[in-house]
Amino acid sequence: MHRSVLAPAALAALSLLVGSVPAASAVGAPSSSEAPEVVVVLDSSGSMAEADAGGGQTRMDAAKQAVTELARSTPEGTRLGLRTYGDGVDSEAPGSCEDTTLRVPVGPVDADAVAAEVADLAPRGDTPIGTALLAAAEDFTGDAAQTVVLVSDGEPTCDPDPCPVAADLAARGIDLRIDVVGFRVDAEAREVLQCVADAGGGTYVDAADAAELSAALDTSALRGFRVYRPEGTPVEGALEATGAPLVEEGQYLDEIRSDEPRYYTVEVPRGWTVRAGATITRGDDPQRRGVRGMLVTSVLAPGEEPQCASSIDFPDNARGSAPLSGGVLSGPDALRVQAPETCLAGGPLLVRVEWTGTDQPVALPMELVISLEPPVRGSEGLGEAGDRTTVFPEPPAVPDPVAVDGGPSFNDATELRPGAWSDSMRRGETVYYRVRVGWGQQLALRVDFPRQPPDSALRDSLRAGTYANVLVFDENRLPAFPEGTRSKRYTEFRDGEAQDMYITTHAVTWANRRELDLYAVRNVSRAGDYLVMLSLDGDSSSVEDEGLAIPFTLGVDLLGEAEQGPQYVTDGAAVPASDPAAPSPAASEEAATAPSTGASPEAVATADDVAPASGRALPAVVVVLVGLAVLLVAVLAALVLWGLRRRAGPDGPADPGP
């Protein structure tokens, strides 16, 4: 009774003395607040008056319809602009080669404004593509990713030559790409427009009629919004352990080549756990799709060998646009059996990331995410470790979904709560979500695609060869999805429909990190945000197939009530390895060599392991106030310190009791 009465006051005082208990360290990237921007550059030259777009439509009418549909289907909050050329001055008249107009400035999409602007367009003039591209590059408003989507029905009739212009824009170092849609073009015009796309780092697509134009424009524009833009503080990892740059907690951006490992140095306080995750992005460049191989992430003691901990991660879906992610954690009860004492002694450790098993010739962007987790105090709240026998039932379908737009990367993952959510994807896209999961909870996901969709074009396009994949990672990009048949994270479309997919993670407990042989258990060992990655890939027979948005429903549930979890030690820095108060060799050897299963809670680092050299569990707190406030605070502080010393005295943690 006495303990329960004091609990609220003690908790308030503890928040001042030792801080709040962290569920998970914030490891988000330093991301830009600006959304990607797209400028559509629309041909309104005289040739667009040709009535050969199908159904008696002129090319201009088809283009108007396609641009209007694009604006109405663009996700809310995205930034879209519209520029035209060839509609203000007659062909060969003075000024016709400078005839380009910004109709809708780049900003949050305004479908009504776009529709009103295109409604009055009348084709009449020349085709100054180079001039329009130069102007479009100045239309963007910030430093976010920029995409120009050029729609043209012919080759340029004015200088400058658009191909060198595109190359020059690409060489400026800005994050700009130029996609091109050729509308009913001949071979000569196609060659020029293909050159523009290649030089501008984009893609070229042919469209033969109004339907294909709409699909191509939709795909090219929306690709600019759902492209994985890698983020992080720039860093250049060393090719050898010597010279490895020092990285702190946070997210970094590097490049990596096949079979060229990257080394980094991390200062890890004694008794702390370090997580190191990596994401090798594929982007939407066709030359970067289908990257195979494996990601090997290791934490090493100084001198590189032997290893403290290591993880090998394979791409669960190597054909599509999804990135390759994986990582490792190293700390008390999460070490290799033969790990050396230096893995826990505190001080510099090496992180090595290697991409191997592939002949990919190019360097790819790699995000590196580092986080540090403090030791825990005592054995309460550690939970039980999962095992191979855990049963994962298929989550039920959830009715009444709410529309949502998935993010284009881990960095921009859309936050979801338990419930049902609807979204859509095009082939080659990957969307990302995040869900907050508490201690003791399981994340349950279910993905449902339409059964026999009523849209005949959609049904016909969902043939064999179209497949979907869903995965779950922790905040550091460590895989957190059950292996084998205990989840259904892959499906292939057949005859217009696909089976549902589902994943249920292990319950989040600190003790899960002891299960070194099962990544699906080990990596579900910290409460916080868990990241969901959903990919759709496969072959398409036409640009119309490529542009079709395939709807799906994502059911999200959290099984179990959130628990208190462990109590972290946050009352000061850990003693460095060189300090006389470093753990004894015997204690270090016991922690480093203990098997991952059956490790006792007493093997966990406690407050004494990270206390200052004086051996006190908490630093002295002296509060001087006036009058009655002095008396009240002194009594409260005394009660709190008395309770803490009972739990973590000089002889170790007290028995918590029943």
C-alpha positions in Angstrom: 0.0 0.0 0.0 2.8 2.4 0.9 4.5 1.8 -2.4 1.4 2.4 -4.5 0.5 5.7 -2.7 4.0 7.1 -3.5 4.1 6.0 -7.1 2.8 9.2 -8.8 5.1 11.5 -6.8 8.0 9.2 -7.3 7.4 9.0 -11.0 7.4 12.8 -11.2 10.6 13.1 -9.4 12.2 10.4 -11.4 11.4 12.3 -14.6 13.6 15.1 -13.3 16.4 12.9 -12.0 16.7 10.2 -14.7 14.6 11.4 -17.5 11.8 9.6 -19.4 12.1 6.0 -20.4 12.8 5.9 -24.2 10.8 3.5 -26.4 13.1 4.0 -29.3 15.7 6.5 -30.3 14.8 8.9 -33.1 16.7 7.9 -36.1 14.9 9.8 -38.8 16.8 11.4 -41.7 17.3 15.1 -41.9 14.7 15.3 -44.6 13.4 18.3 -46.5 10.0 19.6 -45.7 9.4 20.3 -49.4 7.5 17.8 -51.5 8.8 16.7 -54.9 7.7 19.0 -57.7 6.5 18.2 -61.3 6.2 20.6 -64.2 4.3 19.3 -67.3 5.5 21.0 -70.5 2.7 20.6 -73.0 3.1 20.9 -76.8 0.5 23.4 -78.2 2.1 23.9 -81.6 0.2 23.8 -84.9 0.7 20.1 -85.5 -1.4 19.4 -82.4 -4.5 20.3 -84.5 -4.3 17.0 -86.3 -7.5 15.0 -85.7 -5.9 11.5 -85.5 -5.9 10.9 -81.7 -8.8 8.4 -82.0 -12.6 8.9 -81.8 -12.4 12.0 -84.0 -10.3 13.9 -81.3 -7.5 16.2 -82.3 -4.2 15.7 -80.6 -4.8 18.9 -78.7 -8.1 17.8 -77.4 -6.6 14.5 -76.3 -3.8 16.4 -74.5 -6.2 18.7 -72.7 -8.2 15.7 -71.5 -5.0 13.9 -70.3 -3.7 16.9 -68.4 -7.0 17.6 -66.8 -7.3 13.9 -65.7 -3.7 14.0 -64.4 -4.5 17.1 -62.2 -7.6 15.5 -60.8 -5.8 12.2 -60.0 -2.7 13.7 -58.5 -2.6 13.1 -54.7 -3.6 16.1 -52.6 -0.6 18.1 -51.2 1.7 17.3 -54.1 3.1 20.2 -56.2 2.3 20.5 -59.9 2.9 23.1 -62.5 1.9 23.5 -66.1 3.9 25.2 -68.9 2.9 25.3 -72.6 4.7 26.2 -75.8 3.5 27.1 -79.4 0.1 28.5 -78.5 0.8 32.2 -78.3 2.4 33.2 -81.6 1.8 32.0 -85.1 4.3 29.7 -86.7 7.4 31.6 -88.2 6.1 34.9 -86.8 8.5 37.1 -84.8 8.8 35.6 -81.3 7.5 32.2 -82.2 10.8 30.5 -81.1 10.4 32.2 -77.7 6.7 31.3 -77.3 6.4 29.5 -74.0 4.1 30.4 -71.1 3.9 29.2 -67.5 0.2 28.6 -67.2 0.0 27.3 -63.7 2.9 28.0 -61.3 4.3 25.1 -59.3 2.4 24.7 -56.0 -0.1 22.4 -54.3 -2.1 20.9 -57.1 -5.1 22.9 -58.2 -7.1 20.8 -60.6 -9.7 23.5 -61.4 -6.9 26.0 -62.3 -5.3 23.4 -64.6 -8.6 22.5 -66.3 -9.4 26.2 -66.8 -6.0 26.9 -68.4 -6.0 24.0 -70.8 -9.6 24.6 -71.9 -8.7 27.7 -73.9 -5.5 26.4 -75.5 -5.5 26.6 -79.4 -2.6 25.1 -81.3 -1.0 27.5 -83.7 2.8 28.0 -83.5 6.3 26.5 -83.6 7.9 23.9 -81.4 10.6 25.6 -79.3 11.3 22.6 -77.0 14.8 23.8 -75.9 13.5 27.2 -74.9 10.6 25.6 -73.0 12.9 23.2 -71.1 15.2 26.1 -70.0 12.2 28.0 -68.8 10.8 25.0 -67.0 14.0 24.5 -65.0 13.4 27.9 -63.5 9.8 27.2 -62.6 10.6 25.0 -59.6 10.4 26.7 -56.2 12.7 24.8 -53.9 15.4 22.2 -53.4 13.2 19.1 -53.5 13.3 16.5 -56.3 12.2 18.0 -59.6 10.7 16.3 -62.6 9.9 17.8 -66.0 7.4 15.8 -68.1 7.6 16.9 -71.7 4.7 16.0 -74.1 5.5 16.6 -77.8 4.1 15.4 -81.1 7.2 16.2 -83.1 10.7 17.3 -83.3 11.8 20.9 -82.5 11.5 23.6 -85.1 13.6 26.2 -83.2 17.0 26.5 -81.6 18.4 25.7 -79.1 18.7 22.0 -79.7 16.8 20.4 -76.7 19.2 17.4 -76.4 22.2 19.5 -75.3 19.9 21.7 -73.2 18.7 18.6 -71.3 22.3 17.4 -70.8 23.3 20.9 -69.5 20.4 20.9 -67.0 21.4 17.4 -65.8 25.0 18.5 -65.4 24.1 21.4 -63.1 23.9 19.1 -60.2 20.3 19.9 -59.3 18.0 17.0 -58.5 16.2 17.2 -61.9 15.0 14.6 -64.4 13.3 15.0 -67.7 10.7 12.4 -68.8 9.3 12.6 -72.3 6.1 11.4 -73.9 6.1 11.2 -77.7 2.5 11.6 -79.0 2.1 10.0 -82.4 5.7 10.8 -83.5 7.6 9.5 -86.5 10.9 7.8 -86.3 13.0 11.0 -86.7 11.1 12.9 -84.0 11.3 9.8 -81.7 15.1 9.8 -82.0 15.3 13.4 -80.9 12.9 13.0 -78.0 14.6 9.8 -76.9 17.9 11.8 -76.8 16.2 14.5 -74.6 15.0 11.8 -72.1 18.4 10.0 -72.0 20.3 13.3 -71.6 17.9 14.5 -68.9 18.2 11.3 -66.8 14.6 10.3 -67.5 12.5 7.9 -69.5 10.9 8.0 -73.0 7.4 6.6 -73.7 5.5 6.4 -76.9 1.7 7.1 -77.0 -0.3 6.3 -80.1 -3.8 7.5 -79.1 -5.7 9.4 -76.5 -5.9 6.5 -74.0 -2.2 5.8 -74.2 -1.4 9.5 -73.9 -3.4 9.8 -70.7 -1.8 6.7 -69.3 1.8 7.8 -70.2 1.3 11.2 -68.8 -0.2 9.9 -65.6 2.7 7.4 -65.2 5.5 9.9 -66.0 4.1 12.6 -63.8 3.2 10.4 -60.8 6.5 8.7 -61.0 8.0 12.1 -60.0 6.0 12.0 -56.8 6.7 8.3 -55.9 10.4 8.1 -56.5 12.7 6.9 -53.7 14.9 10.0 -53.0 17.7 8.8 -50.7 18.4 11.1 -47.8 21.0 11.6 -45.1 24.1 13.5 -44.0 26.8 12.9 -46.7 29.6 10.6 -45.6 32.2 8.6 -47.5 32.9 5.3 -45.9 36.5 3.9 -46.0 37.3 0.9 -48.1 39.4 -0.5 -45.2 39.0 -0.5 -41.5 41.9 2.0 -41.2 40.5 5.5 -41.8 36.9 4.6 -41.2 35.0 8.0 -40.6 33.3 8.6 -37.2 29.5 8.6 -37.4 27.1 9.4 -34.6 23.5 8.5 -34.1 21.5 9.5 -37.2 21.1 8.9 -40.9 23.9 9.2 -43.5 24.1 9.0 -47.3 26.9 7.2 -49.1 27.5 5.2 -52.3 28.4 1.5 -52.5 29.7 -0.8 -55.2 29.4 -4.5 -55.4 32.2 -6.3 -53.4 33.6 -3.0 -52.1 32.8 -2.9 -48.3 32.3 0.4 -46.5 33.7 0.9 -43.0 32.5 3.4 -40.4 33.5 4.1 -36.7 30.8 4.4 -34.0 31.6 5.4 -30.4 29.5 3.0 -28.2 29.3 3.6 -24.5 30.0 0.7 -22.3 26.9 -1.6 -21.9 24.9 0.2 -24.7 23.4 -1.5 -27.8 24.2 -0.2 -31.3 21.9 -0.8 -34.3 23.3 -0.3 -37.8 21.0 -0.6 -40.8 21.5 0.1 -44.5 19.2 0.7 -47.5 20.6 0.4 -51.0 18.1 2.2 -53.2 17.3 1.2 -56.7 15.3 4.3 -57.8 13.2 4.2 -61.0 16.1 4.1 -63.5 15.5 0.9 -65.5 19.3 0.2 -65.4 19.1 0.0 -61.6 16.1 -2.4 -61.4 16.6 -6.1 -60.8 19.7 -5.5 -58.6 20.5 -8.8 -56.9 22.9 -10.0 -54.3 22.9 -9.8 -50.5 23.7 -7.2 -47.9 26.1 -8.1 -45.1 26.2 -5.8 -42.1 28.6 -6.3 -39.3 29.7 -4.7 -36.0 33.4 -5.4 -35.4 35.8 -4.8 -32.5 38.8 -2.5 -33.3 41.2 -4.4 -35.5 38.2 -5.7 -37.5 38.3 -9.3 -36.3 36.6 -11.1 -34.7 33.0 -9.9 -35.1 30.7 -8.7 -32.4 27.6 -9.4 -34.5 26.7 -9.8 -38.1 23.7 -10.2 -40.3 23.1 -11.3 -43.9 20.0 -10.0 -45.7 18.7 -11.1 -49.1 16.3 -9.1 -51.3 12.9 -10.6 -50.8 11.9 -9.2 -54.2 14.9 -8.6 -56.5 13.0 -7.9 -59.8 11.3 -4.7 -59.0 12.0 -1.2 -57.8 12.1 -1.9 -54.1 15.4 -1.2 -52.2 17.6 -3.7 -50.5 17.5 -3.2 -46.7 19.0 -4.9 -43.7 21.1 -4.4 -40.6 22.5 -5.7 -37.4 22.3 -5.0 -33.6 25.1 -5.5 -31.1 25.0 -5.2 -27.4 24.4 -7.1 -24.1 22.7 -10.4 -24.9 23.0 -9.8 -28.6 26.5 -10.9 -29.4 28.1 -13.7 -31.3 29.1 -16.6 -29.0 32.8 -15.9 -29.4 32.6 -12.1 -29.4 35.6 -10.5 -27.7 35.4 -8.5 -24.5 36.0 -5.2 -26.4 32.5 -5.5 -27.9 31.0 -4.5 -24.5 33.9 -2.6 -22.9 32.9 0.7 -24.5 34.7 2.8 -27.0 35.0 2.7 -30.8 33.5 -0.1 -32.8 33.5 -0.6 -36.5 30.4 -1.0 -38.7 31.0 -2.7 -42.0 28.5 -2.8 -44.8 29.1 -5.0 -47.8 26.9 -5.6 -50.9 28.0 -8.8 -52.6 26.9 -11.7 -54.7 26.1 -9.5 -57.8 27.8 -8.3 -60.9 26.1 -4.9 -60.8 28.7 -2.5 -62.3 27.4 0.8 -61.0 27.6 2.5 -57.6 24.2 2.8 -55.9 23.1 5.3 -53.2 23.1 3.8 -49.7 21.4 5.1 -46.6 23.1 4.2 -43.3 21.1 4.5 -40.1 22.8 4.4 -36.7 21.1 4.3 -33.3 22.2 3.8 -29.8 20.2 2.3 -27.0 21.1 2.7 -23.3 21.3 -0.2 -20.8 18.3 -1.3 -18.8 18.0 -1.1 -15.0 17.2 -4.5 -13.5 15.2 -7.3 -15.0 11.6 -5.9 -15.0 9.8 -5.3 -18.2 12.2 -7.4 -20.4 9.5 -9.8 -21.5 10.0 -13.3 -23.0 11.8 -14.0 -26.2 9.8 -15.5 -29.1 10.7 -18.7 -30.8 10.1 -20.9 -33.9 6.9 -22.3 -32.5 5.0 -19.0 -32.3 1.7 -19.2 -34.2 0.8 -16.4 -36.6 -2.9 -16.4 -37.5 -4.0 -14.7 -40.7 -5.5 -11.3 -39.8 -9.1 -10.9 -40.8 -10.3 -8.5 -43.4 -11.2 -5.0 -42.1 -14.2 -3.2 -43.6 -14.7 0.5 -44.5 -11.2 1.6 -45.5 -10.1 5.2 -45.5 -8.2 6.6 -48.5 -4.5 7.3 -47.8 -1.4 8.0 -50.0 1.6 5.9 -49.2 5.0 7.6 -49.0 7.7 7.2 -51.7 10.5 6.1 -49.3 11.3 5.0 -45.8 12.0 8.7 -45.0 8.5 9.8 -46.1 6.5 6.8 -44.9 2.9 7.6 -44.2 1.9 7.2 -40.5 -1.0 4.7 -40.0 -3.1 3.8 -37.0 -5.0 0.5 -36.5 -7.8 0.3 -39.0 -8.4 -0.2 -42.7 -6.7 2.0 -45.4 -7.1 2.1 -49.2 -4.4 3.1 -51.6 -3.2 2.2 -55.2 0.0 1.5 -57.0 1.3 1.3 -60.5 3.8 -1.3 -61.7 7.3 -0.6 -60.6 6.2 1.4 -57.6 6.9 0.8 -53.9 5.0 2.6 -51.1 5.9 3.0 -47.5 4.0 3.3 -44.2 4.9 3.5 -40.5 3.0 2.1 -37.5 3.8 2.8 -33.9 4.1 -0.5 -31.9 4.4 -0.6 -28.1 6.2 -3.0 -25.8 4.4 -6.4 -25.7 2.4 -5.7 -28.9 2.3 -7.4 -32.3 1.9 -5.7 -35.6 -0.6 -7.5 -37.8 -1.0 -6.5 -41.5 -3.3 -7.7 -44.2 -3.2 -6.6 -47.9 -6.2 -7.3 -50.1 -6.3 -6.7 -53.9 -9.6 -6.6 -55.8 -11.1 -9.9 -56.7 -12.3 -9.8 -60.3 -12.1 -6.0 -60.6 -15.1 -4.6 -62.6 -12.8 -2.4 -64.7 -12.1 -4.6 -67.8 -8.8 -2.9 -68.6 -7.6 -3.4 -65.1 -8.7 -7.0 -65.0 -7.0 -7.8 -68.3 -3.8 -6.2 -67.2 -3.5 -8.2 -64.0 -2.2 -11.3 -65.7 0.5 -13.8 -64.6 3.8 -11.9 -64.2 2.3 -9.2 -62.0 3.2 -9.7 -58.4 3.2 -7.9 -55.0 5.3 -8.1 -52.0 4.9 -6.7 -48.4 7.7 -6.5 -45.8 8.2 -5.0 -42.3 11.3 -3.4 -40.9 12.2 -1.6 -37.6 13.3 2.0 -37.7 16.9 1.0 -38.5 15.8 -1.0 -41.5 16.3 -4.3 -39.8 13.9 -7.0 -41.1 11.1 -7.7 -38.7 8.9 -10.1 -40.7 8.4 -13.8 -39.9 10.2 -16.1 -42.3 9.0 -19.1 -44.2 5.3 -20.2 -44.3 4.4 -18.3 -41.1 3.6 -15.2 -43.2 2.3 -14.7 -46.7 4.3 -11.7 -47.9 4.2 -12.5 -51.7 1.4 -12.9 -54.2 1.1 -13.2 -58.0 -1.9 -12.1 -60.0 -3.6 -14.8 -62.1 -6.7 -14.2 -64.2 -7.3 -10.7 -62.9 -7.0 -11.4 -59.2 -4.5 -12.2 -56.4 -4.6 -13.9 -53.1 -4.3 -11.7 -50.0 -1.0 -11.1 -48.2 -0.4 -10.9 -44.4 2.3 -10.5 -41.8 2.1 -10.7 -38.0 5.3 -9.9 -36.2 6.4 -11.3 -32.9 5.5 -9.4 -29.8 7.9 -6.6 -29.1 10.1 -7.5 -26.1 13.6 -6.5 -25.0 14.4 -10.2 -24.5 13.9 -10.9 -28.2 17.4 -9.8 -29.0 18.7 -12.9 -27.3 17.3 -15.1 -30.1 20.3 -14.6 -32.4 19.4 -17.3 -34.9 16.0 -15.8 -35.8 16.1 -12.3 -37.3 12.3 -12.1 -37.1 12.6 -12.4 -33.3 15.9 -10.6 -32.7 15.0 -7.5 -34.6 11.6 -7.0 -32.9 13.3 -5.9 -29.6 12.5 -2.2 -29.3 9.2 -0.4 -29.2 8.7 2.4 -31.7 7.9 2.9 -35.3 7.9 -0.1 -37.6 8.1 0.5 -41.3 5.9 -1.3 -43.9 7.1 -1.6 -47.5 4.7 -2.7 -50.2 5.9 -3.3 -53.8 4.1 -4.0 -57.1 6.1 -5.2 -60.1 5.9 -7.2 -63.2 5.8 -7.0 -67.0 3.3 -4.9 -68.9 2.4 -5.3 -72.6 1.6 -1.6 -73.2 2.1 1.8 -71.7 -1.6 1.8 -70.8 -1.0 -1.3 -68.7 2.0 0.4 -67.1 -0.1 3.5 -66.1 -3.0 1.6 -64.6 -3.4 2.3 -60.9 -4.1 -1.0 -59.0 -6.2 -0.5 -55.8 -5.6 -2.4 -52.6 -6.7 -2.3 -49.0 -4.3 -2.4 -46.1 -5.6 -3.6 -42.8 -3.5 -2.6 -39.7 -4.0 -4.0 -36.2 -2.0 -4.0 -32.9 -2.5 -7.2 -31.0 -2.2 -6.9 -27.2 -2.1 -4.0 -24.9 1.0 -1.8 -24.7 3.1 -2.7 -21.6 5.5 -0.7 -19.5 8.6 -2.2 -20.9 12.1 -2.0 -19.4 13.5 0.9 -17.4 16.4 2.5 -19.2 19.4 4.0 -17.4 19.6 7.6 -18.6 21.3 9.4 -15.7 24.7 10.0 -17.2 27.3 8.8 -19.8 28.7 5.3 -19.6 32.3 4.9 -18.4 34.7 4.7 -21.4 36.7 1.5 -21.8 39.8 3.2 -20.4 38.2 4.2 -17.1 39.2 2.3 -14.0 35.5 1.5 -13.4 35.2 -0.5 -16.6 33.6 -4.0 -16.1 35.8 -6.7 -14.9 37.2 -9.2 -17.5 35.2 -12.0 -15.9 32.0 -10.1 -16.3 32.8 -9.1 -19.8 33.7 -12.7 -20.8 30.5 -14.0 -19.3 28.4 -11.5 -21.3 30.3 -12.0 -24.5 30.3 -15.8 -24.6 26.8 -16.6 -23.1 24.6 -18.4 -25.7 21.8 -16.4 -27.1 19.1 -18.6 -25.6 18.7 -19.1 -21.9 20.7 -16.0 -20.9 19.6 -14.8 -17.5 18.2 -11.3 -16.9 21.2 -10.7 -14.6 23.5 -10.7 -17.7 21.8 -7.4 -18.7 23.9 -4.3 -18.0 22.5 -2.5 -14.9 22.8 0.9 -13.4 26.1 -0.1 -11.6 27.6 -1.0 -15.0 27.3 2.5 -16.2 27.6 4.5 -13.0 30.3 7.1 -12.5 33.6 5.9 -10.9 32.3 6.8 -7.5 29.8 3.9 -7.8 26.7 5.9 -7.0 23.5 4.9 -8.8 22.5 8.5 -9.2 24.3 11.8 -9.0 23.6 13.9 -5.9 20.7 16.4 -6.4 20.7 19.5 -4.2 17.7 21.7 -4.3 17.6 24.9 -2.4 14.2 26.6 -2.0 12.6 28.9 0.5 10.2 28.0 3.4 7.9 25.1 3.0 9.0 24.3 -0.5 12.4 23.4 0.8 10.9 20.9 3.3 8.6 19.3 0.8 11.2 18.8 -2.0 13.8 17.5 0.5 11.4 14.9 1.8 10.3 13.8 -1.7 13.9 13.6 -2.9 14.9 11.5 0.1 12.0 9.1 -0.4 12.9 8.7 -4.1 16.6 8.1 -3.6 15.9 5.7 -0.8 13.6 3.7 -3.2 16.2 3.7 -6.0 19.0 2.6 -3.7 16.9 -0.4 -2.6 16.5 -1.3 -6.3 20.0 -0.7 -7.5 22.4 -0.6 -4.5 26.1 -1.3 -4.5 25.5 -5.0 -4.5 23.3 -5.0 -7.7 19.6 -4.8 -8.4 17.3 -5.9 -5.6 14.9 -8.7 -6.2 11.8 -7.0 -7.6 9.6 -9.4 -5.7 6.3 -10.9 -6.9 
